[in-house]
């Protein structure tokens, strides 16, 4: 945000170099502050606000930001712990700041110096000193090929480029300004959350139509844009199906995914996992919208998986929030329980069918549900 020392330093360096006038810098700080009041801390960084509003060109921003790659300056950055890399150039990309880090990779905000486009660079690494193998690299790049093959969709993250630079794999993708659904839903109304699930189901159905199964659908892998629309991200565990396309990003026999959102067949590592595993995950997200909690919880991943495979699902109406529209709730509860059937044969057959049934339920309901705060 504008008050961050790193952001102000970039602005002052741009001022010193004559890239921006003092009055324009002050105006930009005020505009950016107002923007963050609307979007919260997940809004655009001040660096890119200067770029997007035309206060600085891509070349000017890259020049002033590159000075922050020194050790002293990097101490002010909100970067995650090691293994951190010095920020500077990566091929044609100017790396600016870290956006996120997982157990197998990092995502860095950058500028494509050729097009001036803002991008997110995803790069793999492994903790505990494990080296990346050619098989790891192939699985990483397969994610990019899968998502690129989907063609553009308003609710799927867009891939701009992928390959290797200086021997390191990367994926350059769209930067989605917004908040993870896991955070956004805490202040959303039930109707707003259901509308977002409609968009997620539409994106998943589109992926299924291209033979791609996500296999890791969960609120933290969905970003809600500042305009309230959803974008499904992270196809790192995706699987392609179809003639000659039975490929997965993970070796067979490895339990992959998030236990709380994983289907029983996926937890058992069955080769027969198909698009209905994503339907189950959508059912879990629908259950959360209705109750504020997941259908199966436990003190460990193993406990969650055992309960999911053995215990019946408790009806959402038994733990529903007070004051919700009972007619709408009953219809959606039926859809939710069908999506959560343990046997895929009994489950809603596709994300498209689930979306259509949910849309009809919402269109036919009288009144609008009241807001609620999701359980933490």
N, C-alpha and C positions, 0 to 999 in steps of 0.2 A: 504494500500500500504506500501512499505518498509519504507517510511519516517514517517509513523504513529507511535506515541510514544508507543502505545499498541503493535504493531508488533515488534518494536525494543526491547521492554522490554522482550517479549517472546524469541527473539533470544539471548539476553544477559543472560537471566536466563538459557537457554539451554547451553550456553557457560560456565557459572559458574558451572553448574552441570556436565560438561564434556560430555554432550550429542552430542556436535558438536565442531569442531575445528574452530579456529579463521579464518583461510583461507577459510574454507568451508562456514562459515557464511557470509563472505564478498562476496564470489562467489554467494551465494544464493540471497543476496540483489541485486546484479547487474542483475542476471537472472530475478528476480521478477520485477525489474524496467523495463527491456526490454519487459517483458510479458505485463505489464500494458500499455506500449506505444502502443502495438498492440490491446489490448482489451478495454482500457479505464478503468475508476474506477470500473466498474462492474465485472472486472476480479477477479481471486481467491485471497482470503486474504493471507497475508504472512504466517499465521499459517498453512493453508492447502497447501500452496506452499511447505513449508518445509516437510510436510507429503508426498505429492504426488511425490516429487522428491527424496524421500528416505533419506533426511537429518536427519529426526527424525522418530521414530516409533510412533504408535498411543499411546502407554503407556507413552512414553516420552513427547509427546505433551500434553496429558491430564494432566500430572503432572505439567508442567510449566504453563499451562493455568489456572489450578485450583487455583493458587495463586492470579489470578485476580478477584476472587469472593469477595474480601474484599471491603468495602465501598469506601476506598480511591482510589483503583485501578479502580473501576467501574466508577468513575467520568470521566475517560478519554475515555470511550467507547462511540461510537456514537449511544446510545440507545434512543428509543422513550420515551416520558414521561410516568408517572404512568398509569396503574398498572405494574410497572417493578418487576421482580422476581430476586432474587440473582442467579447468574450463578454458577453452580456447577454440581452436579450429579442429573440425573433424570432416576432412574432405571439403566439400563446398558449404558445409554448415558451420555457423558460429554458435557454439554452445553457450547458453546463458545461465540456466539454473536447473537444479534437479526438481522434477515434479513428483517422483515416486520411486519406490524401491521395494522389490519383493525378494523371495528366496532364490530366484533364478534370473533376475534381470533388473534393470533400472530404466527409467524414462526421464529424458532430459529435454527441456524446452530449448529451442534453437531457431535460428533464422537461416533459410536457404538464401545464400548470398547471390545466387543467379536470378531467382525470381522475386526475392524480397518477402517470400511467404513465411509465415510463422508455422513451425512444425513441432511435433513431439518425436524425439528420436528414442526408439526402444533398442537397448543393447543387452545381450545376455552376459551373465557371469554366475559363478557358483561360489558359495561360501566354503570355508574350511579348507581352502587351498586346492580344491578339486579342479583339474584342468578341463576345459571345454573340448569335447571330442568332435570329430567330423559328423558323427550321428547326432550329437546335440545341435550342431549348426544346421544340419538338414531339417531337423524338427522345428527349429526356430524359423527358418526361412519358409518352411511349408505353411506356417501360419499366415505369412504375408501373401503367399500364392493363393491360399484359400479365400482370404478376405477380398483380395483384388478381383478374384473370379466372380464375386457376388455382384459386381457392378454397383454403382452409387445407389444408396437408399437413405432417406432422411433420418432413419433411426438406427443406422449402423455407422460405426466409425470409418472414415475414409482413409485408405492407404494411398500415399503419394508416390513412394519409391521404396525399394529395398535392395539388399545385396550385401557387398562387403566393401569396406574402406580400410586400407592399411591392414588387411587380414582380419578385420573384426566385422562380424555380422551386425546388421542394423535394419530397422524398419522405420521409415519416415512417415508419420501419419498426422492426421488432423488433430489440432489442439481443441479440445472441447471445453469451453468456458462454462463452468457450472459447479454443481455439488454432487457427490455420490448419492445415489438414491437412499442408501443407508442413513445418511445424515438428513437429506431433504425431507424424508417421510416423517421425521419427528415433529414437524410443524405443518404437515399437509393434512387436508381433510380427506376423509375416506373416498369421496368422489374424485378428488384430484389424483389420489393414488390409483384408483381403478382406471382412470383415463390413461395414466402412465403405463399400467399393465397392458392395456389395449395396444399401445404403441410398441411395447416390448414384444408382445405376441405377434404383431404384424412383422416386426424385424426378424424374429425367429422363424416365422413361416416363410419369409422371403429366403432366408438362409437354407432352410430345409428344401425349398424348391430348387436350389442350386446344389443339393446333395451335401450340405454342410451341417453337422450337428455341433452345437456349441459345447455342451457337457459341463459347463461351469457357470450357469446362470445364477446370479445372486445380486442383491442390491448394490454391493460394492463394485460390481462390474457393469453397472448402469449409471451413466452420468445424466443428471437433469440439467439441461441448458438453462441459461438465465431467462429464457422465454417460456420455461415450463415444459419443454418437450424432451423426450428421452432419447439417449443414444446408447446402444449396446456396444461394449468394448471387450477387449481381452479374449481373443480366440486362441489363446495359447494351448488349450486342451482340446481344441476342435478335432473332429473326425469327419473325413470325407467318405461318402457312400455312393454307390452306383457301379455300373459295369467297369471293372478294372480300377476302381477308386477306393477300395477298402483299405484306407491308410489312416493312421492315427498319429497325433503328435507325441504320444507317450507309448512306451513298450507295453505289450499285452501282459497282463498279470500284475500290473502296478495299479493300486487303488488311487484314482485321480479324482479331483473335484473337491468340493466343500461338503463335509458330512451332513450338515444340516439341510442342504439343498439337493443332495444326491439321491437318485432313484435307487430302489432295492436292487435292480438288475445291474446298475453301474457299480454299486458297492460290492457286488459279488464278482465283479470283473468278467461278466459274461460277454462272449463274442457277439451275442445277439442284440446288444444295445443299439437302439435305433432312435428316431426322432422323438419317440414318446418319453425318453429320458428327460428331454428339455421340457416336455409338457408337465412332467412331475415337478420340476423346478419352478415352473410358472405357478403350479398349484401351491407350492410352499409360499411363494411370494404373495399369492392371493390370500392364503390363510393368515399371513402376517398382517395384511391390510385389514382383515375382518376382526382380528383378535389382539394385535399388538405383540404376538409371540409366534415362534415357530412350532409346528406340530409335534416335533420331538426334540427334546433338549436333554442335556446331561453334563456331567462333570468332566467328561473326556470324549474324544472323537469316537472311541470304541463304544462307549456307552450310548452315544447318540445313534450310531449305526445299528447296534443291537436292538434298541427300542424301535427304530424305524422299520426293521425287518420283522419284528415279532409282535409289537403292540398295535392295537387298533388306533385309528386317528380319533381323537376326541372331537366331537362336533363343535364347530365354532360358536354355535348359538348357546352352548353351555357356558361360554366365557366371553360372550359378546359385550361390547361397550354399551352402556345405557344411552338411550335417546336416539338410537339409529332407526332408520326406516325399516320396519319389520318385513314389509312386502318385498322390498329390494333385497334385504338381507337373506331371506329364505331362498330366493332364487339363486343368489350368488353362492350361498353355502352349498347348494346342490351341485353347482358347477365345480366348486372347490374340491368337494369330497370325491367327485368323479375323477378329477385330475390327479388325485392322490392315491388312487387304487394301487395296491402293491403289485398286482398282476397287470402287466402292460396290455393284455388282451381286454381287460375290464376298464381301462383308462380312456379318457378322451383321446381320439385317434390322432389328432394333430393340433398344432398351435393355431392354425387357421380356424379350425372348428371351435376351439376354445374362445378365440377372439370373437367370432361371430355370435356365439351363444351369450357371451358376456355383453357384447354390444346390444343385442336384442333385449337382454334383461335391463340394462341401463335406460334404453329408449322407452321401455314400457313401464318403468317405475314412476310412481307419483311422488313428487317432492324430491328434495335433495338431502342426503345424509348430513348430519352435523359433524363438525371437525372433531378430531381426537388427537392426542399426543401419543405416539407409539412408545411402547415400553422399551427401555434400554436393554 
